[in-house]
């Protein structure tokens, strides 16, 4: 598959384009497109899940993600994360200077008669954006990602994680013959079948139902073997009791899905620890784990805080 069609307008002068001549041509993100997109995700500095393989593929239908690669720079178009009715863009990442890429977006928005707004901008980019004099910078409340040191999650060592260590030990005492398998396109159907069990244990809030639907989507995408995706299935007595899906960019492991049965104590702690341990063994360059945001859910916030994050990766909407 070729990258999206782009062109250099014949009437372009000094790097500026008239309203009708925007060179940006966006297309829907698919699994096959990730081989073009992935190299540009490595340019991002914020370690936020919005610039990860699974973060894009899992939520493409909710946030209407489209992309364009122009002059060795990735542009992503979607919607505002806390207002799905408004179009928005991610921070352009690649070789182009931010000032130039934002000017291209301004021209594109002028041609489309829409307001230029960037959503989920990592905090690290704020100084650069302030120099471009936007109309408004607004923090995205409840959308900050939880970032952890990977070594404690892989070992459950130390006083802070003593409760997690105890839960994991309880799991091992109840299920001494557990087995951790790599998630592969050949066995991903077992994780999909487990989702039927998880549905019965889960709640029926709108967010929970949407998240389970997007989980199934990412698992179906996993069957097409996108580069960079990782995962594991936890097996007890021949049955799946937990699974997880993530990907790696630079020094960070992103966890997009983590599901476990509530019928077996410690199953969540087990899949968390065992997967982090396996990834660290295979990728010793890893330093962090991003376990995404809590979406403002109090129970999810408590669960994420219980693993003691080293930082909350704040995000912002920026309006021009």
C-alpha positions in Angstrom: 0.0 0.0 0.0 1.3 3.5 -0.9 1.3 6.4 1.5 -1.5 9.0 1.1 -1.2 11.1 -2.0 0.3 14.5 -1.6 1.6 17.0 -4.0 3.5 20.3 -4.2 1.2 23.0 -5.7 2.6 24.5 -8.9 1.8 28.0 -7.7 3.5 27.6 -4.3 5.7 30.5 -3.4 8.3 30.7 -0.6 6.8 27.7 1.2 3.3 29.3 1.6 0.1 28.0 0.0 -3.1 29.7 -0.9 -6.3 28.5 0.8 -7.3 26.3 -2.2 -3.8 24.7 -2.5 -3.3 22.9 0.8 -1.0 19.9 0.2 -2.5 17.9 3.1 -4.6 14.9 2.1 -5.9 12.8 4.9 -7.1 9.2 4.8 -8.5 6.8 7.5 -6.0 5.0 9.6 -5.9 1.2 9.0 -3.8 -1.6 10.3 -1.9 -1.7 7.0 -1.0 2.0 7.4 0.9 1.5 10.7 4.1 0.5 8.9 4.1 4.0 7.4 3.0 5.7 10.7 5.2 3.9 13.2 8.5 5.6 12.3 7.0 9.0 13.0 5.6 8.0 16.4 9.2 7.7 17.5 9.6 11.4 17.1 7.1 12.3 19.8 8.6 13.5 23.1 5.7 13.2 25.6 5.4 9.4 26.0 1.6 9.7 25.8 -0.6 6.9 24.5 -2.0 9.2 21.7 1.2 8.6 19.9 1.3 4.8 20.1 0.3 2.0 17.7 -2.5 0.6 19.9 -3.7 4.0 21.0 -4.4 4.9 17.4 -5.8 1.6 16.2 -8.0 0.9 19.2 -9.7 4.3 19.1 -9.8 5.1 15.4 -13.5 4.6 15.2 -14.3 6.8 18.3 -11.9 9.6 17.4 -12.2 9.4 13.6 -8.4 9.2 13.2 -7.1 10.1 9.7 -3.5 10.7 8.7 -1.3 12.4 6.1 2.5 12.2 5.7 3.9 15.3 4.0 7.5 16.4 3.8 8.6 13.6 6.2 6.1 14.8 8.9 3.1 12.9 10.2 -0.2 14.8 10.5 -3.1 13.2 12.4 -6.7 14.5 12.2 -9.4 13.5 14.6 -11.7 15.1 17.1 -11.3 16.9 20.4 -10.9 14.2 23.1 -13.4 15.8 25.5 -15.8 17.0 22.7 -16.3 14.5 19.9 -18.3 17.0 17.9 -15.4 19.2 17.1 -12.5 18.4 14.6 -9.0 18.5 16.0 -5.4 17.6 15.2 -2.6 15.9 17.0 0.8 17.6 17.3 2.6 17.1 13.9 5.7 14.9 14.4 8.6 14.5 12.0 11.3 16.6 10.4 9.3 19.7 9.7 9.6 22.6 12.2 6.5 23.0 14.4 6.0 26.6 13.3 5.8 25.5 9.6 3.6 22.4 10.3 1.1 24.6 12.3 1.0 27.1 9.4 0.1 24.2 7.1 -2.7 23.2 9.4 -3.9 26.8 9.6 -4.1 27.0 5.8 -5.9 23.6 5.7 -8.5 24.7 8.2 -9.0 28.0 6.4 -9.8 26.0 3.2 -12.2 23.7 5.1 -13.7 26.6 7.0 -13.0 25.0 10.4 -11.2 26.2 13.5 -7.7 25.0 14.1 -7.6 23.1 17.4 -5.0 20.6 18.6 -6.1 18.0 21.2 -4.2 15.9 23.6 -1.0 17.9 23.3 1.6 16.6 25.7 2.8 19.0 28.3 6.4 18.9 27.0 5.2 20.8 23.9 3.7 23.7 25.7 6.7 26.1 25.5 7.0 25.6 21.8 3.2 26.2 21.3 3.2 29.3 23.5 5.7 30.9 21.2 3.2 30.5 18.4 0.7 32.6 20.4 -2.5 30.5 20.4 -5.8 31.9 21.5 -6.3 29.4 24.3 -4.4 26.6 26.1 -6.7 24.4 28.2 -5.7 21.4 30.3 -7.6 18.2 29.5 -8.8 17.2 32.9 -9.2 13.4 33.6 -7.1 12.5 30.5 -3.6 12.5 31.9 -1.7 9.2 31.4 -0.2 7.3 34.3 3.5 6.7 33.8 5.4 4.1 35.9 9.0 2.9 36.3 9.0 -0.5 34.7 11.4 -2.3 37.1 9.1 -2.1 40.1 6.1 -3.4 38.0 8.2 -6.3 36.8 9.3 -7.3 40.2 6.8 -5.9 42.7 9.7 -5.1 44.9 9.7 -2.5 47.7 7.4 -1.5 50.4 5.1 0.5 48.2 4.1 -2.5 46.2 3.9 -5.0 49.1 0.1 -5.4 48.7 0.5 -6.1 45.0 3.2 -8.6 45.8 0.9 -10.3 48.3 -1.9 -10.5 45.8 0.5 -12.0 43.2 1.7 -14.6 45.8 -2.0 -15.5 46.5 -2.5 -16.0 42.8 0.5 -18.3 42.7 -0.7 -20.3 45.7 -4.1 -20.8 44.1 -2.8 -21.4 40.6 0.7 -22.9 40.9 0.6 -24.3 37.3 -0.2 -21.1 35.5 1.3 -20.4 32.1 2.0 -17.1 30.3 1.8 -17.4 26.5 2.7 -14.7 24.0 -0.4 -13.4 22.3 -0.1 -14.2 18.6 -2.3 -13.9 15.5 -2.8 -17.7 15.8 -4.1 -17.7 19.4 -5.8 -14.3 19.7 -9.2 -15.9 19.3 -8.8 -17.2 22.8 -8.6 -13.6 24.1 -11.7 -12.8 22.0 -13.5 -15.8 23.6 -12.5 -14.6 27.0 -14.2 -11.3 26.4 -17.5 -13.1 26.4 -16.8 -14.1 30.0 -15.5 -10.6 30.8 -18.7 -9.1 29.5 -20.7 -10.9 32.2 -18.4 -9.6 34.9 -18.2 -6.0 33.6 -20.5 -3.1 34.2 -22.8 -1.6 31.6 -21.9 2.1 31.7 -21.5 3.7 28.3 -17.8 4.1 28.7 -17.3 0.4 29.7 -19.4 -0.9 26.8 -17.5 1.3 24.3 -14.2 0.2 25.8 -15.0 -3.5 25.5 -16.1 -2.9 21.9 -12.8 -1.2 21.1 -10.9 -4.0 22.9 -12.5 -6.5 20.5 -11.5 -4.3 17.6 -7.9 -4.1 18.6 -7.8 -7.9 19.1 -9.2 -8.4 15.6 -6.5 -6.0 14.3 -3.9 -8.0 16.2 -4.8 -11.0 14.0 -3.4 -9.1 11.1 -0.1 -8.9 12.9 0.7 -5.2 13.0 4.4 -4.4 13.5 5.2 -3.4 17.1 2.3 -4.9 18.9 2.9 -7.1 21.9 0.6 -9.2 24.1 0.3 -12.1 26.5 -2.4 -14.6 27.6 -2.4 -16.1 31.2 -3.6 -19.7 31.2 -4.8 -21.7 34.2 -6.0 -25.3 33.8 -6.2 -24.8 30.1 -8.4 -21.7 30.3 -7.7 -18.0 29.7 -7.9 -16.1 33.0 -6.3 -12.8 31.8 -4.7 -11.2 28.8 -3.0 -8.0 27.9 -2.1 -6.0 24.7 0.5 -3.3 24.3 3.3 -1.9 22.2 6.7 -0.4 22.6 8.0 3.0 21.4 11.5 3.9 22.4 11.9 3.4 26.2 8.2 3.1 27.0 5.8 0.1 27.1 2.2 1.2 26.4 -0.5 -1.0 28.0 -3.8 -0.6 26.0 -5.7 -3.6 27.2 -5.6 -5.6 30.5 -8.4 -7.9 31.3 -8.7 -10.6 34.0 -11.3 -12.6 35.7 -12.5 -11.5 39.1 -13.1 -15.1 40.0 -9.4 -15.8 40.7 -7.8 -13.5 43.3 -4.6 -11.8 42.1 -5.2 -12.4 38.4 -4.9 -8.7 37.5 -1.7 -8.3 39.5 -0.3 -11.5 37.8 -0.9 -10.4 34.2 0.5 -6.9 35.1 3.7 -8.2 36.6 4.4 -11.1 34.4 3.9 -9.1 31.2 6.1 -6.3 32.4 8.8 -8.8 33.5 8.7 -10.5 30.1 8.9 -7.3 28.1 11.8 -6.0 30.3 13.7 -9.2 29.7 13.3 -9.0 26.0 13.7 -5.2 25.7 16.2 -4.1 28.4 16.1 -0.6 27.0 12.7 -0.1 28.5 12.4 2.4 31.4 8.7 3.2 31.7 5.2 1.8 31.4 2.3 4.0 30.3 -1.0 2.6 31.6 -3.1 5.3 30.0 -5.6 7.6 31.7 -8.5 7.0 34.1 -11.2 8.9 32.1 -12.4 10.5 35.3 -13.5 7.2 36.8 -12.9 7.1 40.5 -12.4 3.4 40.8 -10.0 3.3 37.9 -8.1 6.2 39.3 -7.7 4.4 42.6 -6.5 1.2 40.8 -3.9 3.2 38.8 -2.7 5.1 41.8 -2.2 1.9 43.8 0.7 1.0 41.5 2.4 4.3 42.4 3.0 6.2 39.2 6.2 8.3 38.9 4.4 11.0 36.8 1.0 12.0 35.4 1.5 13.0 31.7 -0.8 16.0 31.4 -2.4 16.8 28.0 -3.9 20.0 26.6 -6.2 21.4 24.0 -4.8 24.3 22.1 -7.0 26.6 20.1 -5.7 29.0 17.3 
